[in-house]
């Protein structure tokens, strides 16, 4: 998905949700923020056996096009939490 310039906050939130869900099917996902700055929490057993860096790379790679270019709708992910179902309990 390529972004056609700056998206609205609602469209950006939905794009993040759609792209993370496509990369990590069945995950529990919370996304909030605006003004180019977002917080993402992803809970999935897909993270079992992965260290923090590999977990974060998986999420960042799913939204890389939303962070690319001068007019990217996502300027920064201020907080990224990645955890397994067991870690979430």
N, C-alpha and C positions, 0 to 999 in steps of 0.2 A: 504494500500500500504506500503510495507516495502522497505527500501532503501538498495540496494546491495553495500554498501560502499559509498564512496564519489562520488557524481554525478557531472557532469559538471554544470557550472553556468546556461546554457540554460535549461538543464534537470531539475535542481532544481527550476528555475522559473516556468517551465511548471507544475511540480509536485505540487507546491504551488497553482498555478491557478486551477488546476484540483481538488484538494482536498478541497479548500475553496468553489469553485463553487458547488461541490457535497453537502457540508454542508449547503450552503446558496444559493439555486438555484435562478437564475435570478439576482444575485447581480451585481453591477458595481464594478469592481475590477482592481486595479493597483498594480503591484508588481515590485519592482526593487531592485537591489543590486548585491552582489557577494562576494566571499571570505568568505562565511559563514554568512554574515551580510545582512539583508534584511529589506526593508520598504514595508509595506502593507497598502493599503487604501481600505476599503470595504464600499460601500454605498448600503443600503438595508432597505426596510420597515420591514424586519424581526427584526430589532433592536428597533422598536416601543415599548415603555414601559419597555425596559431593561436599567439598569444602565450601566455605563462604564465597570465595572468589568465583568458583565454577557456578555456583547457584546464581550469583549476581550477573555473571556473563550471560547465562541463559536468558534471564529477564531482559537485560540491556540489549541483547542481540534481537529480541523480538520487537523492540521499539526503536531500533537504530534509525530508521527512516524518519521517525517523528522528531529526532534530535539532530538531523542533518540539515545543513544549509543556514543561510542568514536569517530566513524567515521561519525557522523551525518552531512548531507549536510547543515543543518541550525543550526548555532551556536547561533545566536541571531536575534531577531526581534528588530531592533534599533528604529523603529517608527511604531506604529500601530494606524491607524485612523479608527474608526468605526462611521458611521453616517447614519441617515435616509435620505431619499430623500428630505424631508423638510429641514433638517439641511444642506444639501449640496447646497441648493439654496441661 
